[in-house]
Amino acid sequence: MSQRVMVDTRSGQVGRLVEDNAEHMVLEPLTPGPEWSVPTADARAATPEEVAAALAGE
């Protein structure tokens, strides 16, 4: 099963989906850092370009 990578549209931060329910998602960054919570309505699937930029530290 592949991991879903999402964008927090409030901040533009990209992270792997760790937890998902009707109200919020928990994301972990693609590079070292703390997990964070985002309302489900404020998250969307990341594009390949966004994933590449997050991995490059941009």
N, C-alpha and C positions, 0 to 999 in steps of 0.2 A: 504494500500500500504506500503510495507516495504521500509526502507531507504537503499540506496546503500552506502556501505562503500568502500572507495578507498584508494590506496597507491600512494603517490607521489614518483615515482621511483628515482627522483633526490636526495631525502633526506631520504626515508624510512618512512616518516611521514604518519600516518593513519588518515583519516577523513571521516566524513559524507558528501555526495554530496549535496551541497546547490544549485548550479547553473551549468548548462552544456550547452555549445554551440559548434560550430564547432572548435573554436580556443582554448578555455580554460575551465577549471572547477574551481569552487570555492568550497573549502572544509572547514569544521569546525572540529576541533579536537574532539575526543571522550571524552576528559577531558577538563576542562576549559582552554581557550586560544583563541587567535585571529584566524579568518578565514584567508585563504591564497588562492592565485590563482596558478594554475599549468597548463601548456600547456596540452591539451588533449592527445597528443602523449606521455607525460611523466606520465600518470596515468593508473592504472589498478585496477581491483577488488581485494579487500583484502581477504586473506585466513582467515579461522576461527582462526588459530594460531596467525596471525598478529593482528586480532581484540582483542583477549584475552590479548596479550602482551601490546597493546596500552591501554587497560582498566586497566591493572595492573601497568601502568606507566613505563614499561620497555623500 
